[in-house]
Amino acid sequence: MHRCLVCEIRDQSVCRAIDDEDLVVLAKSSKQLSLPPNTTLIEEGSAATAFFNVTAGTVKLFKSLPDGRRQITGFADVGHFLGLTNAGTYSFGAETVDTVQVCRFMRPQLETLLADYPQFERRLLAEVTDELAEAQEQMLLLGRKTARERVASFLLARMIHRPCQTTGEENRVSLPMTRVDIADYLGLTIETVSRTISALRRDHIITGTDHHGIRVLSPSRLQGLASGQENA
């Protein structure tokens, strides 16, 4: 039995577009990789020769300036497909946050899949559309939201779209990234992020569970705060 047929995250990824009887083609078209933390997955500006479906772990995405400064633009978790570009080079960089597993598709194999399975191409188009919506939300966050609203929006998004996979406890949120990375992504200082998270704890909106996760005590209050509708 090949790995694609028993993949636990298939329904969360673009691979769900492929019927069971054709999964063997998908398996032959990709290679499974396991990468340790802080591994470069995509180098910004390099030739876009490979594409990656994240099956475990978290990857941080970023844009860089020539002087070395960089901005984290997002975090890709299970089910994200990375590397899509209309150009010949990657427009962003990607680095593993924790231990990450991916299925790597080289460009010739991916192009064959797209030609042979139109439904796979449609799923990738939906993925791109979702990424555009996330980018628009991020522009709103950076341009208009307060620090408290930014942190609340980040936690809410991870609770809804990226729940903790290691526990059955309701409303737990996995945070494998560092506070520095969270601050970078939200356009805040690490001190502001730490103070804001502490304030959310004092207000009984969240509670800490361990170093890499929190539990949301009041999803409705977190939602209201993220949308600017709670007085704080």
N, C-alpha and C positions, 0 to 999 in steps of 0.2 A: 504494500500500500504506500503510495507516494505522499510526500509531506503536505501538498496542497489539499488533499482530500481530508486530512485530519487537522488542518490548521484551525486553531481556536478563534482567530480573529478575522477569518475570511468574511463574515457578514458585516464587519466594520470597515472593510476596505474596498477598493475598486475591483478586487478579485471576485466579489459576489456577482459581477456581471457575467462571469463565465459559468456555463452549465457543468454539472458534475462530470459528464462524460468527456468534457474537453479539458479538465483540469490537468491531465497529464501533459498537455501541450504547454500549459502555464508553468508547470514545474520544470519542464525541459528548457524553457525560455529564460529562466532566472536561476540565481545562485543565492543560497542563504549564507549570510555573514553574521558573526557575532563580534561586536566591537566594544572595547573597554571605554570607561569615561575619558573625556577630553581628547577623543580621536577626531581628526578632521575627516568629515564625510564628503563635503563639497568645498572646493576652493574657489572663491569668487574670481571670476575672470578666466578660469581655465576652460578647456574644451568640454562641452556638455556631451560626454560619451556614454554616461551611465545614469540610470534613474533608480530610485529607491522607494520601496514600500516598507514603512516602519511596522514591524510586527511585535516589538517589545521595547520598552524604554522611552526616553525623551531626547529629542534633538533640539538644540537652539539654533535659530536662524539669525543672520546678521548681515549688515552692510558696513563696508569699511571705507575710510578715507586714506589718501596716499600717505598721510603723516602717522598712520597707525591707529587713529581713533576709530571706534566702531560703535554701531548702534544695534542692539538686539531688536529684531523686528517681529519675532514670534517664537513659539515653541511647538514643535511637531511631535505628536504622540502617536500611539497605536492607530493605524488606519490611514495616516497621512502618506501621500505619494509625493516624493521630492525630486526636484531636478527639471521639471517641465519648463521649457523655454522655447520661444519662437526664434531665438538667435542661436548662434553656434557655440556660445559660451554661457556659463552660469552667471546669473545676475546677482547672486548672493552667496554667502558662505554658510556652512552648516557644520556643527561640532556636537558630538555626543555629550549629554549631561551626565548620564549614568550608563550602566551596561545596556547596550542597544543591540537589537537584532533587526536586520533588514533583509528583504529579498531584492537583489540587484538585477536590473534588466539592462543589458547593453543596448545601445541605440538600434542596431540592425534587428535584434530580436523583438524589441518593442515596436518598431515600425511594422514588422510582419504581423504581430498581434493586432495592431490597430487596423491593418488592411483586412485581416481575416475575420475579425470579430468586431463589427460595428458597435455592438452594445458595450464593449470594453472602451471604445473611443468615447461613447456618450457618457460613461461613468467618469472618465478623466475630465471631460468638459464640465461636468457637475462639480468635480473637485476644484477646478480652476475658478468656477463661479463662487464657490464657498470661500475660497481664499480672497477673492475680491471683496466680498462682504466683510470678511474679517479685517481687511486692510482699511475699509471705510470706517469700521467701528474704532480701529486704532487711531485714525486721524481725528475722530471726534474726541476720543479719550485724551490725546495729547494736546489738542487745541482748546478744549472747553472745560474739561472736568477738573475738579479739585483733587488734592492728594487723596483724601478719604474716598471720594467717588472712584478714583482710579484703582485703588487697592481693592475696593469692593467689587468693581467690575471684573478685575482679574480673577478674584476668588470665585465669583459667581460663574464666570465662563468655564473655569476648570471644574467646578462642581457639576455643571450641566453636561459639558462635553467630554470631560476627562476625569471621571470619578476614580477614586482609589481602587485598584484591582486586587489588593492584598487583604481586604477585609469586607465583611458583609455589613458592617455598621453603616447605617443610613447617613447620607450627607457628609461622608468623609472625603477629603480632597487631598490628592497626592501633590506634594511640592518638592520634587527631587532637585530642583535648581537652587542655587545659593540666593541669599538676600541681595547680594551684589547684582546678580543677573536679573532678579525681579525689579530692582531699582532702575537698572539700565533700560529694561523693557518699558517701564512706566514713566520714564523721564523724570525720576525723582532721585534724591540722595538715599543712601542706605539708612541713614539716621531717620529720615522721614518715613520710610517704609516700616522700620522697626517700631517707631512711635505709633504709627497708624494701626498696625496689627495689634499692638498692646492696648490701644484705645478700643478697638473692636472687641477684644477679650473683656475689658472692663465693662463694656456695655452689654455683655452677654449675647453678642451676635455670633461670635465664634469662640471656640476653645481649642487650646493646643492639645495634640495627641502625642506627637513625637517630633523629632528634628525635621522630618520631611513630610509633615502632613498636619492638617487641621480638620476640625469638624464644625460644620455650620449648625449653630443652635437655632437660628431664626432665618430660614431662607427668605421669608417675606420681607423682613427688615433689610436683609442684604440686597434683595432685589430693589427695594425702594431707594436705598442709599445709592446703588449703582446707577439708577435712573434719575437721581437728583431730586427725589420726592420725599426724602426723610430729613427732618430737621435734626442736625447733630451739633 
